[in-house]
Amino acid sequence: MRMWRRFFGHWQGWLGLLLVGSFLALAVFAPHLAPPSDPDHPSDFKVVGRKTDQIPHPPNDLSPLGTASGQFDIFYSVVWGTRSALRFGLIVAGSAAVMGVLVGAVSGYAGGRGSALTLRFTDAFLAFPVIAGVWLFQSIMFPSAIGADPTPLMAFLAESNITPVMVALIAFSWMPYARLINTGITRLKMADFVLASQSLGAGRRRLIFRHLLPNSISPAIVLLARDIGGMVILEAAFVFIGLSSGGPWAEMLVNNRNWVIGIAGNPLTYWWVYLPPTIALILFGISWNLLGDGLNDALNPRDR
């Protein structure tokens, strides 16, 4: 009860929860808010006019937020893009968190040279540029680009919509979780309650998952909440510079950038082609950061 009072005692917590809840509601009720052309196989994009018409049209009765080049409904893509953003953020940040927590827990409990070696290993990954990792996994997962045949594993990942950006971000985002958990468990493993459980015959697995991990997991939960939004924004940046395909929000910005910064573009005239997806991206990132701040107030009150 005291934890929830701390969470709602600051505006960051309840505002973050409200915004995240709004995005979750958009994702759940997307079929009702923006009905797809094919309910059995919904797409992230929907044409509401003639696809040959390449001039964006301002907001109207058919498309409340206007249309992009090719008459793609911007409102539809903003709503359905919420699902893609949540899926990407939860999968990438969640996978990185699980991976880092397991590595940190095992190495922290082992201690000694094993822990030191693990920390040096995480340092090596931290020094590797993520953008280089995206390029590396792009060439591995899509070897046809370099004239090689795809392996069954790579074909399965491609069919499962597991993109190179997702794999790269998971591979190069687990290290902070490992460090946090390693530090927490190293500090706690000599605590009285842990030594008492050990003297009563508790095994290594029970000590880690019943005593050590639950008492050191809170910083990782806070980091996870913040990373969910950050991963989606990072994906949009990679899509914008052409390293990968991505969700509808990022694709809209890429496909319509000429109407903003091109020769015939004007950011004031064609504001609707970039403002809605940009606002969606910014609010998505801010909402998870605010939620993370609220969780930090609730779970780690001494950090304030």
Secondary structure in CASP SS format (residue, H / E / C, confidence):
PFRMAT SS
TARGET T0000
AUTHOR 0000-0000-0000
METHOD secondary structure of the structure
MODEL  1
M C 1.00
R H 1.00
M H 1.00
W H 1.00
R H 1.00
R H 1.00
F H 1.00
F H 1.00
G C 1.00
H C 1.00
W H 1.00
Q H 1.00
G H 1.00
W H 1.00
L H 1.00
G H 1.00
L H 1.00
L H 1.00
L H 1.00
V H 1.00
G H 1.00
S H 1.00
F H 1.00
L H 1.00
A H 1.00
L H 1.00
A H 1.00
V H 1.00
F C 1.00
A H 1.00
P H 1.00
H H 1.00
L H 1.00
A C 1.00
P C 1.00
P C 1.00
S C 1.00
D C 1.00
P C 1.00
D C 1.00
H C 1.00
P C 1.00
S C 1.00
D C 1.00
F C 1.00
K C 1.00
V E 1.00
V C 1.00
G C 1.00
R C 1.00
K C 1.00
T C 1.00
D C 1.00
Q C 1.00
I C 1.00
P C 1.00
H C 1.00
P C 1.00
P C 1.00
N C 1.00
D C 1.00
L C 1.00
S C 1.00
P C 1.00
L C 1.00
G C 1.00
T E 1.00
A C 1.00
S C 1.00
G C 1.00
Q C 1.00
F E 1.00
D E 1.00
I H 1.00
F H 1.00
Y H 1.00
S H 1.00
V H 1.00
V H 1.00
W H 1.00
G H 1.00
T H 1.00
R H 1.00
S H 1.00
A H 1.00
L H 1.00
R H 1.00
F H 1.00
G H 1.00
L H 1.00
I H 1.00
V H 1.00
A H 1.00
G H 1.00
S H 1.00
A H 1.00
A H 1.00
V H 1.00
M H 1.00
G H 1.00
V H 1.00
L H 1.00
V H 1.00
G H 1.00
A H 1.00
V H 1.00
S H 1.00
G H 1.00
Y H 1.00
A H 1.00
G C 1.00
G H 1.00
R H 1.00
G H 1.00
S H 1.00
A H 1.00
L H 1.00
T H 1.00
L H 1.00
R H 1.00
F H 1.00
T H 1.00
D H 1.00
A H 1.00
F H 1.00
L H 1.00
A H 1.00
F C 1.00
P C 1.00
V H 1.00
I H 1.00
A H 1.00
G H 1.00
V H 1.00
W H 1.00
L H 1.00
F H 1.00
Q H 1.00
S H 1.00
I H 1.00
M H 1.00
F C 1.00
P H 1.00
S H 1.00
A H 1.00
I H 1.00
G C 1.00
A C 1.00
D C 1.00
P C 1.00
T C 1.00
P H 1.00
L H 1.00
M H 1.00
A H 1.00
F H 1.00
L H 1.00
A H 1.00
E H 1.00
S C 1.00
N C 1.00
I C 1.00
T C 1.00
P H 1.00
V H 1.00
M H 1.00
V H 1.00
A H 1.00
L H 1.00
I H 1.00
A H 1.00
F C 1.00
S C 1.00
W C 1.00
M H 1.00
P H 1.00
Y H 1.00
A H 1.00
R H 1.00
L H 1.00
I H 1.00
N H 1.00
T H 1.00
G H 1.00
I H 1.00
T H 1.00
R H 1.00
L H 1.00
K C 1.00
M C 1.00
A C 1.00
D H 1.00
F H 1.00
V H 1.00
L H 1.00
A H 1.00
S H 1.00
Q H 1.00
S H 1.00
L C 1.00
G C 1.00
A C 1.00
G C 1.00
R H 1.00
R H 1.00
R H 1.00
L H 1.00
I H 1.00
F H 1.00
R H 1.00
H H 1.00
L H 1.00
L C 1.00
P C 1.00
N C 1.00
S C 1.00
I C 1.00
S H 1.00
P H 1.00
A H 1.00
I H 1.00
V H 1.00
L H 1.00
L H 1.00
A H 1.00
R H 1.00
D H 1.00
I H 1.00
G H 1.00
G H 1.00
M H 1.00
V H 1.00
I H 1.00
L H 1.00
E H 1.00
A H 1.00
A H 1.00
F H 1.00
V H 1.00
F H 1.00
I C 1.00
G C 1.00
L C 1.00
S C 1.00
S C 1.00
G C 1.00
G C 1.00
P H 1.00
W H 1.00
A H 1.00
E H 1.00
M H 1.00
L H 1.00
V H 1.00
N H 1.00
N C 1.00
R C 1.00
N H 1.00
W H 1.00
V H 1.00
I H 1.00
G C 1.00
I C 1.00
A C 1.00
G C 1.00
N C 1.00
P C 1.00
L C 1.00
T C 1.00
Y C 1.00
W H 1.00
W H 1.00
V H 1.00
Y C 1.00
L H 1.00
P H 1.00
P H 1.00
T H 1.00
I H 1.00
A H 1.00
L H 1.00
I H 1.00
L H 1.00
F H 1.00
G H 1.00
I H 1.00
S H 1.00
W H 1.00
N H 1.00
L H 1.00
L H 1.00
G H 1.00
D H 1.00
G H 1.00
L H 1.00
N H 1.00
D H 1.00
A H 1.00
L H 1.00
N C 1.00
P H 1.00
R H 1.00
D H 1.00
R C 1.00
END
